Amino acid sequence: MPPKRPLGLGKAARAKKQKNEAADEDGAPNGHSDAPVASESNGSNNEEPNELTVELGAEIDANDAVGQLAALWRTYFVLEDKKELVLNGIIHECDRILRKAHLDKSDSDEENVDITGRFYAIYALALSNLAFFHTEERDKVEAYFTEAMDRISRGEELFPNSVDILFAKARIMINKIALTVISRLDTESRVGAKSQTGAQLLDECLAQWEKAESISGELNQYDYYNIESLDFLQALDDLLDVVDNFGQEHMEGEDSDAEDDALEHRLDENHPLFSIKNTDKYNRWWRDHLIIFLGNLDKRLAGETKKEKDHPLTTLRRELCKRLGQSYLMEAETPSNVYTTLTYYAKDKKDIDGLSRDEAQKASQQLYLTALKYLKDSQDEDEPETWVNVAEAMILLGNVHDLDSPDQEKAYKDAENILVKANNATNGKFDDILHNLLNN
């Protein structure tokens, strides 16, 4: 049974607390200086321009040009409403820093310009992100990605095995697949004689991420496991979601029966996305590397002082655990349904799709237990919904135990206790779930 991804998690990843606090995500001290770095005028003399204020951690020297650039990039990354103007400002600052790096420093100039791999990573990411503002203009999109990869190549020459550049390259590659390949396909598209399939392009991209993972591990550099780097796994999740549903939009508004719908969803074997859609390899990769990400985040947290529960890193950890828990719940659906069918509705059958009753029961129990492990770690004492996620998983686990067995009764009782607590905390918000448990 293949692993599953909860659909649409790319949007869920931008949790409110992460958004509000991620500018401090790298654990910088509270001390900071504020600097307006870009303004946007709406053309009215009566309106004040909007300014972006960047918080500089106390450890960042006010004369450190690249340090300030990194703070600006982090601030842009977590903006709810991203502006092309700000992105252009970042690129212009990169241009300025690069020009200045080639000039002789005067005695009166206190600004420190120390070009690093991080500099080239930001430069390339900023250029590639411009493509999101011009998705309908093919030439511009291609040009932005070409420029971005040029900066990556230059950075690789100067800073071989820079972890910043390795992670940035993977992020640029996956966005390039989405914006220059998938967005231009339809159901009639076919792989050209000299073209790579979607799977070949994606394999190269994932190999780049694996290289970044490996080298960061060898160097014990776990600071890279943060909300910004998670952007890659979010992008992969969104890409796989698009592939899963590819062709569906072409059916909207058409009259067709269920059989025609099913045919419409099947891609031709020569379609560029066929080799992605018809394998579970990439779902498995997504979850495996989400687990690796969580493990590396834990290593980072282990090396730091204890974080408050609302700290962006602990909030991020809960979000990762929630996703993993949901993934295992989804994977458990198939064996759980097989067990239920063979136990209660088709007792004369020995198996369904090669799964016997006992095999399905064992598999679903193990998957639900794994889901519970992650969902328990995703709980927030201030969010009863996260407690209810655990309770619902306990009910599902109880459903695949033998009827009226001690294990089933315990699972249901534990779920009931959690639901009562959540219900009391929310003035009866979860009455329906509790009622269904107690009466069924």
N, C-alpha and C positions, 0 to 999 in steps of 0.2 A: 504494500500500500504506500503510495507516494505521499510525501509531505505536502501540506497545503499552505497557501498564503491567504490571510484575511485580505479581502479586496479593498482597494481604496485607502490603504494605510498611509500613502504619501501625504494626504491632507491631514490625517490624524496626528502625524508626527509633530506638527507645529503646535504643540500644546501651549495653552495660554501662559503658564508659568515659565515655560522655556522661552517663550517669546519675550516676556517681560524682563527676564533676568539673564538671558544668554550672553549679553555683552560682557558680563562678568564671569563667563562660564569657565575660563581657564583657571579659576581660583585666585584671581588677582585680588590684592587687598582693596579695602573700600576707598582708600585715598585716591583721588583722581583730579585731573584738570579738564575743564570743558573747553572745546574749541569748535566754533561753527566752521564747517568745511565746505558747505555748498548751500546755495539758496536758489529758490525757484520763484520767479515772479509770474503772476497770472495775468499780467498786462494791465491791471487796474492800479491807478495811482493811490486809490483809497485803501488798498489791501496791503498788509505787511507781507514781505516774502517769507517763505517757509525755510527755516534753517535746520540742518541736521547737526545735532550736537553729539560729539564723540567723547566718550569717557576713556581717559587714559589711566591705566593702573599705575599705582605709585612706583612700581618697579620700572616703568617706561620713562626713559630720559626725555625731557621735553625737546632736546636737541637731536634725538634719535629719529632720523627721517623714516627708516624702514619700520621701526617700532610703531610710529604714529600711523604709517600706512596700514599696518596690520590691524591696528585698532579701528581705523576707518572701515576696512574691509569687513571686520567682524560686525560692526554696527550696521553696515549695509545689508549683510547677509540675513540678519534677524528682523529687518524691517517688514512690517505687514504690507505696506504699500510701497513697493520698490519703484524708484524713479530712475529713468534712463539718465537724467541730468546728473544724479549722484554717481552713477556708474561711470559716466564720462569723466567726472571729476577725479575718480580713482585712477582712471587710465591716464589722464593728464598729469596727475601726480607721479605715476610710474615713469612717464616720459621725462618729467623734470628731474627726478632722482637719478635716472640713468644718464641723462646729459651731465648732471653735476658730478657724477662719479668719474667722468672722464676729464674733468677739469682739475687743474692744480688748486688745492685749497689755500685760501689766503689766511694770514694770521688772525684777521678780525672775524673770520667766519667760524661760528661756534657749532654749526649744524654738522652732525656726524652722518655720513653717508656710507654705510657698510652693506654692499650688495650681498645677498644671501640666496639660498635656494627658496626660502619663503618669499622673497621679493619676486622671483620669476614665477612662482606658483600663483601669487595674487595677480600679477600682471596677466598671465594666461587665463585664469579663471574670469577675471573681469572682462577681457575681450570676448571670451566664449559666451558669457552671460548677455552680452549685447544682442546675441541672436534671438533671445526670447522676446525682444521688443520689435523684431522685424521678421516674424515667422512666415509672412506671406511674400517676402522678397528673397527669392532663392539666391540670387547673386550675393546679396549682403550676408546672408546666413553662411554661405560657403566661405566668403572672405573673412568673416569673424573667426570661424574655426581654423582657417588656414593661418591667420595671424596668431591665434592662441597656440597652435601647435608649433609655430616658429619660436615663440617664447619658451615653450617647454623644451624644444631641442637645444636652444641656446643655454638654458639652465642646466640641462643634462651634461652639456659639454663642460661647463664651469664647475658644476657640483654633482659629480657622479654619485648615484645612490642617495641623493637627497630625499628624505622621506616626504618632505613637503611636496616636492615635484612629482614623486611617484603617486601619491594620493590625488594630487591635482590632475595629473594626466588621465587617471582612471575616470574621474568625474567628467572631464571634458569629453573623453571617448564615448561614454554612455549617453551624454546629452547630444553628441553629434549623431549617434545612431538614431535617436528619437527624432531629431529635427531635420536631418538631411537624408534619411533613408525611410523610416517607417511613415513619417508624415506625408510622403510623396507616393505611397503605394495605394492601390485599390485591389479588389478581389481578382482582377484580371492581370495583375502584374506577374511577371515571370523572371526568373534568374537569367541574366544575360550570359553569353558565352565566356566573357572575361570578368564577370562580376562575382563577388563573394555573396554567399547566402547570409541571411540575418544571423544564423547561428555562428557562422565563422567570424563575423564581426564581433558578436557578443562574446565569443570565446576569447578573442584577443583582449577585449576590454576586461573580462573577469580575471584573465591571467595577469594583467597589469595590477589589479587590486590585490591579488594574491602575493605578488612581488612586494608591494608596499607593506602588506601585513607581515610578511616574512622578515623583511629588513627592520621594520620597527620593533619586531619581537627580538631579533638578534641584538639590537642596540638598547633594548629595554626602554624604548621611548613610547610610553603609553599616553602621553598628553594628546596624541592625535585622535584618540577615541572620544569624540565630543559630538555635539549636535551638528557641526559643520561637516565632519567626515561622514556622519550618518546620512547626509544628503545623497551619497552614492547609492546606498542600499534602498533609500526611498525612491530614487530615480529608477533603479532596477525593478522595484515593486510596481511602480507606475507603468514601466515599459511592458512587463509581463501581463499586467492588467489589460493594457491596450491590445496586446497580441491575443490574449484569451478571448476578447470580445471583438476581434477584428472581423469586419464584414457585417456585423449586427446593425450598424447605422444605415447600411444600404437597404435594410428591410423595413425601416420605419415608414409607415403610411402605405405599405403594400398589402394587398389581400392575398394571403397564402395560408395553406393548412400547415399543421405541425410537421408533416413529413417534408414539405418544401422548405420550411424553416431550417430543419436539420441539415438538408442538403446545402442550403445557402451558407451555413457556417463551416462547411468542410472546405479547406483550402487545397488547391491543386498541389501535387507533389513538387512541382517546379516553382511554386510560389516562394518568394524570398523568406517568408515567415513560417513556412510549413515546418521546417526543421526545429523551430523554437516551440511552436504550438503543440506539436505532436510528440513531446517528450516531457518527462517529469524532472529531467536533469536540472533545469534552471530553478524550479521551485525548491528542489533539494539544496542547490547551491545557496540560494537566498537564505534559507533557514540555517544551514550549517554556518554560514558566515555571520549571520545575526548572533548566533551563539558565541562565535569567536569574538565578535565585537563586545558582547556582554562580558565575556571572560577578561578581555583586555581592559575594559572599563573598570572591572572589579580590581584588577591589578593596580590601576591608577588610583582608585579610591583607597586601596590598602596602604599606599605610600603617602597618603595625605592625612591631615588631621580630620577627625570625624566631622562629616558634613551634616548640616541641618536638613531636616526632611524636605524643606522647600528649596534647597540649593539646586541649581540647574542640573548638576551631575546626578544627584539622587532622583530628581524628577525624571531625568533621561533614563536612568536605570529602571524605574517603574514602568516607563513606557515600553522599553525593550521587553521586559518580562510580560507585559500585557500582550504584546504582539506574538511572542513565542507561545504563550498560553492559548491564544486564539488559534494559532496555526495547528497546534496539537488537537484542539477540540474539533477543528474542521477535518483533520485526518481521521479522527475516530469515528466520524459519521458513517463511513462505509461499513467497517466491521460491526459497529453497533447496530446498524439496520439489518445486517445479515443475521446477527445473533437474535434480534427481536423477531424477525420473520421466521427463522427456523424454530424458535422456542414457542411462539404463540400462534403463528398463522400458517405454517407449512411444516408441521411436525413429521410428515411422511417423507420430506426431502432430506437427503444426506448433506448436501452442500449447496452453496450459491456462489457462482464464479470461483469455484475451487476452494472456498472457505467452508470448513465444517462449523457446526455450532460451537464446539469447544475452542477451536482455533480463533473464531471471531470473538468469542467472549474474552479469551486471554489477551488478544491484541487490543481490543477496545479498552479493557481495564487498564492495561499498561499505558496506553495513550492518554487516557483521562487522568491517571495518576501523574504523568509527566506534565500535563496541562495544569493540574492543580498546583504542582510545585512552583511553576512560574507565576500563576495567577495570585497565589498567596504572597509572593514577593512584589507583586504589582499593587498591593493594597495601599491606600492612603487613608489614614485615620479620619481625615476631614471629608472624604468622598465616599458616602455609603454605596454608591454604584459599584465601586471596586470591591466592596465586601460581597455584594450580590453576585458579581461575576464568579466569585469563589463558590457561593451557595449553589448557583445554577450548575456549575461543573460537578459539584458533589451529587446533585440530583441525577445528572447524567451517568455518573459513576454508579450510583445506586441502581439505576435502571438495568445495568448489565451484570449485576450480581444475581444469584439465584433468588427466586421469589421468596420473600419472607425470611431470608437468611439473616444471621446476625450482622454480616457485612453490609447488607442492604439497609437494614434498620439503622445501623450506625451512621451510614452516609446520609440517610434522610433526616435523622435527628440532628446531626451536625449542621445540615443545611437549614433546618427549621430554626435552630438557635441563631444563626447568622441573620436570617430573614427577619426574625422578630426584632433583633437589635437594629437592623437597617430601617425597618418599618417605624419603629419608635423614634428614630432619629430624623425621619422625614415626614412625620405626620401621616403615615399610611400610604406612602407612595408605592409600596410594593405589596399591597393587599392582594392583588390578583395572583402574583406568583406564590405567595404564602397560602392563599386559599386553594390553589390547584394542588400544591404539595399535600396539604392536610386532607383533601377530599379525594385524592386519587391514589 
